[in-house]
């Protein structure tokens, strides 16, 4: 795992505790975000149920959009602080788990529902152990921090 300065600046812990561990490198997590978003969109589009279709597109495009705009190496531009991305990961994961049941397509489109639940669970689990790092030093609150020494590992 790359822990050099090239890997980025460590994120600040959310609530002083999250992530629980820093086992998954940021770049691997980024790829998982794009993969999970794509899986959610495809599961929705391949469903015959219009609600599952809309949920899949909304869920998948939101995670891909946030990923493309996050301050990390594998993004298109760096507008979203990494800690905000981490919060979005937890919100997205919970939303993907709940969507089939709240929106009522769990029985009508079980494959789409299963994919959304699995992607949601894997997003939350991966987020709990990701080594979140930003590239520009942008942190939640807007301040720049270029010395990661006091941020923690």
C-alpha atoms as one frame of an Amber mdcrd trajectory, in Angstrom:
protein
   0.000   0.000   0.000   1.317   3.408  -0.990   1.673   5.538   2.162   3.952
   8.098   0.530   3.070  11.741  -0.048   2.050  10.730  -3.587  -0.845   8.746
  -2.082  -2.291  11.987  -0.720  -2.962  13.755   2.550  -4.757  11.796   5.257
  -8.380  12.687   5.867  -9.509  13.876   9.258 -11.405  11.239  11.240 -15.192
  11.674  11.145 -16.617  12.034  14.656 -13.085  11.326  15.893 -13.533   7.620
  15.048 -14.184   6.893  11.364 -12.812   5.131   9.458 -12.236   2.376  12.016
  -9.083   1.191  10.225  -7.151   2.304   7.138  -6.696  -0.978   5.294  -8.127
  -0.253   1.817  -5.994   2.190  -0.216  -7.814   5.286  -1.495  -7.300   4.342
  -5.148  -8.849   0.893  -4.588 -11.808   2.511  -2.824 -12.208   4.922  -5.748
 -12.421   1.999  -8.180 -14.980   0.320  -5.901 -17.086   3.509  -5.971 -17.128
   3.574  -9.775 -17.846  -0.177  -9.935 -20.654   0.039  -7.379 -22.216   3.020
  -9.117 -22.101   1.236 -12.459 -23.604  -1.931 -10.943 -26.455   0.099  -9.406
 -27.242   1.851 -12.703 -27.118  -1.399 -14.704 -29.267  -3.280 -12.159 -31.875
  -0.565 -12.446 -31.756  -0.310 -16.233 -32.031  -4.083 -16.663 -35.080  -4.229
 -14.399 -38.599  -4.243 -15.825 -39.854  -2.289 -12.824 -39.913   1.488 -13.424
 -39.281   2.299  -9.757 -36.238  -0.007  -9.606 -35.060   1.539 -12.875 -35.316
   5.085 -11.491 -33.745   4.113  -8.156 -30.820   2.391  -9.862 -30.097   5.358
 -12.084 -30.437   7.817  -9.186 -28.278   5.762  -6.808 -25.597   4.904  -9.332
 -25.303   8.302 -10.941 -25.089   9.993  -7.531 -22.139   7.867  -6.392 -20.371
   8.242  -9.747 -21.012  11.995  -9.751 -19.658  12.460  -6.222 -16.626  10.349
  -7.117 -15.890  12.392 -10.230 -15.921  15.607  -8.146 -14.035  14.448  -5.031
 -10.588  15.676  -4.024  -8.754  12.415  -4.732  -6.450  11.054  -7.370  -9.023
   9.260  -9.532 -11.485  12.130 -10.016 -12.220  14.449 -12.885 -11.936  17.583
 -10.734 -11.405  18.271  -7.042 -14.433  20.133  -5.632 -15.670  17.889  -2.784
 -13.551  17.464   0.375 -12.632  13.852   1.104 -14.468  13.893   4.448 -17.673
  14.982   2.660 -17.135  12.082   0.247 -16.810   9.712   3.199 -20.116  10.983
   4.621 -21.688  10.559   1.169 -20.421   6.946   1.100 -22.282   6.126   4.315
 -25.438   7.932   3.132 -25.266   6.229  -0.269 -24.735   2.813   1.322 -27.711
   3.200   3.650 -29.857   4.557   0.793 -28.981   1.634  -1.468 -29.851  -0.847
   1.290 -33.167   0.817   2.124 -34.349   1.796  -1.383 -35.812  -1.579  -2.427
 -37.924  -1.754   0.723 -38.892   1.896   1.107 -39.702   2.285  -2.589 -41.394
  -1.132  -2.760 -39.522  -2.860  -5.578 -37.882  -5.597  -3.487 -40.481  -8.201
  -4.536 -41.199  -6.882  -8.028 -37.529  -6.731  -9.014 -35.587  -9.019  -6.666
 -32.376  -9.015  -8.729 -32.135  -5.229  -8.805 -33.008  -5.109  -5.109 -30.349
  -7.688  -4.242 -27.690  -5.840  -6.219 -28.602  -2.525  -4.578 -28.482  -4.072
  -1.090 -25.145  -5.833  -1.744 -23.601  -2.677  -3.218 -24.890  -0.652  -0.258
 -23.509  -3.102   2.305 -20.148  -3.350   0.538 -19.917   0.450   0.342 -20.468
   0.848   4.079 -18.081  -1.985   4.974 -15.367  -0.672   2.639 -15.842   2.866
   3.971 -15.240   1.689   7.522 -11.751   0.483   6.562 -10.631   2.864   3.795
  -7.477   4.943   4.036  -9.219   8.147   2.891  -6.755  10.669   1.420  -7.165
  13.952  -0.435  -4.845  15.410  -3.067  -5.049  19.173  -2.603  -5.333  19.379
   1.195  -8.974  20.508   1.025 -10.813  19.339   4.135 -14.382  19.611   5.337
 -14.835  23.194   6.481 -12.737  24.565   3.623  -9.394  24.882   5.379  -6.272
  23.587   3.691  -3.969  21.277   5.587  -0.709  20.340   3.954   0.906  18.727
   7.000  -0.845  15.425   7.685   1.207  14.761  10.804  -1.474  15.778  13.293
  -4.412  14.291  11.384  -3.805  10.684  12.422  -3.516   7.354  10.704
